[in-house]
Amino acid sequence: MSMTNKQFQGFIRLALELIEKAVNKTPDNEELLKLRDIFQLMLEDGN
């Protein structure tokens, strides 16, 4: 079973929300910042 583009974008938005909360708690965590950037690019590429 595959995801539709809309479902995929919803998953990415949910993950980004959780990543943002984690970044707010530890803003100097470079791994989280890189992950946020990757997920943001995935969302932008899907549009």
N, C-alpha and C positions, 0 to 999 in steps of 0.2 A: 504494500500500500504506500503510495507516494503522497507527499504534501503538495498542496496547491501553493502558488506564489503568495497568496493572501495568508495562508496558514504559516508559511515560512517567515514572512515578515512579522506576523504576530509573535512568533517564537523569538525572533531576534529582538523585537521591542521589549518583550518581557525580560529577556536576558540582559539587555542594556539597562533596564530599570534597576535590576538587582546589582549589576556591576557599578552603576552610579552610586547606589547606597553604600557599597563597599568602598568606593573611592572617597566618598565623603568622610568615612570613618578613618581611612588611612590614605590621605592624599599623596603621600610620597612613595607609594607602592608602585614601582615601575612596571611590574608584571601586570597589575590590574589596569594601568593606563594603556599598555600595549593591547591588552585584550579588549578594552573599550574601543580603541581605535580600529581594531580588526572588525569588531561587530558593527561599528558605525559604517565602515566601508561596505560590509556585506549588505547592510540596509540600503545604502545609497546605490549600490550596484543593482539591487533588485527593482529599483524604480524605473 
